[in-house]
Amino acid sequence: MNYKIAVLPGDGIGPEVVREGTQLLSRAAALYGFQVEFAEALVGGASIDAHGKPLTDPVLKLAKQSDAVLLGAMGGPKWDGLDYSIRPERALLALRQELGLFANLRPVKLFSALASASTLRREVVEGTDLLVVRELTGGIYFGQPKGVTKLADGTERGVNTEVYTTPEIERIARVAFEAARKRRNKVISVDKANVLEATELWRKVVTRVHKENGYGDVALEHMLVDNCAMQLIRDPKQFDVIVTTNMFGDILSDEAAMLTGSIGMLPSASLGGKVGMYEPVHGSAPDITGKDMANPLATILTVALMLRHSLDQGKAADRIEKAVQEVLDEGYRTADIQEKGCRLIGCREMGKRVREKIG
Ligand SMILES: NC(=O)c1ccc[n+]([C@@H]2O[C@H](COP(=O)([O-])OP(=O)(O)OC[C@H]3O[C@@H](n4cnc5c(N)ncnc54)[C@H](O)[C@@H]3O)[C@@H](O)[C@H]2O)c1
């Protein structure tokens, strides 16, 4: 197989971490018998500087014609003063929309070597390995009517609307069940069905998809969002796949991410259309840009997600995740996860050590 990867490094530490990601992909391709072809382009602030806008048509076309998109990070103080409509982050929203990416996958895995980086006790977080599947293009962030209106008495009224249709729920439920099959076969669907009618429908449709689409091998449970927020802190190990709405997913995925204590370790994937988009959760980290201090492991784990979900190379993905574990177990750390007694290394060396581990 020959896969075309659109590489959009973006701004700040984006190019530094993405370089480690592409080098790892090339190594994995050589080892596992497939080919990758990279096409690199400007996006975000770098694209504003060169073309006056954060995402140009040729770059969008490139993304659409690829098998997967690898994104670094966008934004930084240089572009903070620009109008919201042409800010670097607009490129991210435009890519999501144009590529039809309705499912955001955020795995949260605690590497035991890093358990002390969490604010929770080791015995609570150790063994945490969950995946939040967040609906990305519907719900209260997009529902109509929305806005703030003036009332006759001079006060104001703010409105947002939680809206979900059957097809929107069906497709995200399928993503969650399929993802669970590649993991530990358990889905917890999170809603507020006791209060919100839109999520009562959510629960009904998820239950039906589970029953009628042959997902009997996957265990399904339902949980109210307030309980889920508590359970994530009380006993995160009970979760395998969490599937939920746009807003609940936004909040719960950040809560779950903090179980690991380090933003430099968190990968993400956005799926739905023909092309998947893969990016580390962190931003462009202007404070450490160009200093070889960035942690490339979020991007390296993002590459593993790409291999698993877009390139059908699950074995290579497993090997990369294991290599990360091994390098951490050997005591190598970038500055953001540095601990006493560990060996401090830079972005390049961390990337190189993971590459060497996979063979
Ligand atoms: N998806 C994206 O492209 C994305 C996401 C978040 C923020 N941003 C943008 O990034 C810029 C900076 O935002 P911010 O400072 O709020 O968030 P940030 O994630 O860039 O940085 C927060 C802190 O975490 C550290 N950090 C982040 N990633 C790291 C890594 N890989 N290794 C080591 N340390 C790391 C940074 O040094 C900083 O101290 C802003 O312009 C923001 O809009 C972009």
The ligand as a MOL file (V3000), in Angstrom:
LIG
                    3D

  0  0  0     0  0            999 V3000
M  V30 BEGIN CTAB
M  V30 COUNTS 44 48 0 0 0
M  V30 BEGIN ATOM
M  V30 1 N -4.9560 22.6930 18.0940 0
M  V30 2 C -4.2130 23.7650 18.1150 0
M  V30 3 O -3.5650 24.0960 17.1440 0
M  V30 4 C -4.1410 24.5760 19.3870 0
M  V30 5 C -4.5800 24.0560 20.6090 0
M  V30 6 C -4.4170 24.8440 21.7650 0
M  V30 7 C -3.8490 26.1170 21.6680 0
M  V30 8 N -3.4540 26.5780 20.4430 0 CHG=1
M  V30 9 C -2.7680 27.8830 20.2980 0
M  V30 10 O -1.4180 27.7310 20.7810 0
M  V30 11 C -0.9760 28.9960 21.3170 0
M  V30 12 C -0.4610 28.7710 22.7270 0
M  V30 13 O -1.5530 28.3400 23.5620 0
M  V30 14 P -1.4210 27.9030 25.0830 0
M  V30 15 O -0.1480 28.4380 25.6300 0
M  V30 16 O -2.7080 28.2040 25.7310 0 CHG=-1
M  V30 17 O -1.3670 26.2940 25.0240 0
M  V30 18 P -0.1370 25.3360 24.6690 0
M  V30 19 O -0.6620 23.9490 24.6710 0
M  V30 20 O 0.5430 25.7930 23.4580 0
M  V30 21 O 0.8780 25.5120 25.9130 0
M  V30 22 C 0.4880 25.3880 27.2800 0
M  V30 23 C 1.7250 25.0260 28.1290 0
M  V30 24 O 2.0730 23.6700 27.8750 0
M  V30 25 C 3.3920 23.5760 27.3690 0
M  V30 26 N 3.3920 22.5890 26.2750 0
M  V30 27 C 2.4590 22.4440 25.3160 0
M  V30 28 N 2.7910 21.4460 24.4840 0
M  V30 29 C 3.9580 20.9600 24.9140 0
M  V30 30 C 4.8220 19.9400 24.4640 0
M  V30 31 N 4.5660 19.1880 23.3800 0
M  V30 32 N 5.9670 19.7120 25.1490 0
M  V30 33 C 6.2660 20.4280 26.2500 0
M  V30 34 N 5.4940 21.4230 26.7320 0
M  V30 35 C 4.3460 21.6790 26.0670 0
M  V30 36 C 3.7550 24.9660 26.8460 0
M  V30 37 O 5.1510 25.1770 26.8890 0
M  V30 38 C 2.9710 25.8650 27.7930 0
M  V30 39 O 3.7090 26.0930 28.9630 0
M  V30 40 C -2.1790 29.9390 21.2560 0
M  V30 41 O -2.0260 30.7370 20.1120 0
M  V30 42 C -3.3650 29.0000 21.1080 0
M  V30 43 O -4.4410 29.6000 20.4520 0
M  V30 44 C -3.5670 25.8350 19.3130 0
M  V30 END ATOM
M  V30 BEGIN BOND
M  V30 1 1 1 2
M  V30 2 2 2 3
M  V30 3 1 2 4
M  V30 4 1 4 5
M  V30 5 2 4 44
M  V30 6 2 5 6
M  V30 7 1 6 7
M  V30 8 2 7 8
M  V30 9 1 8 9
M  V30 10 1 8 44
M  V30 11 1 9 10
M  V30 12 1 9 42
M  V30 13 1 10 11
M  V30 14 1 11 12
M  V30 15 1 11 40
M  V30 16 1 12 13
M  V30 17 1 13 14
M  V30 18 2 14 15
M  V30 19 1 14 16
M  V30 20 1 14 17
M  V30 21 1 17 18
M  V30 22 2 18 19
M  V30 23 1 18 20
M  V30 24 1 18 21
M  V30 25 1 21 22
M  V30 26 1 22 23
M  V30 27 1 23 24
M  V30 28 1 23 38
M  V30 29 1 24 25
M  V30 30 1 25 26
M  V30 31 1 25 36
M  V30 32 1 26 27
M  V30 33 1 26 35
M  V30 34 2 27 28
M  V30 35 1 28 29
M  V30 36 1 29 30
M  V30 37 2 29 35
M  V30 38 1 30 31
M  V30 39 2 30 32
M  V30 40 1 32 33
M  V30 41 2 33 34
M  V30 42 1 34 35
M  V30 43 1 36 37
M  V30 44 1 36 38
M  V30 45 1 38 39
M  V30 46 1 40 41
M  V30 47 1 40 42
M  V30 48 1 42 43
M  V30 END BOND
M  V30 END CTAB
M  END
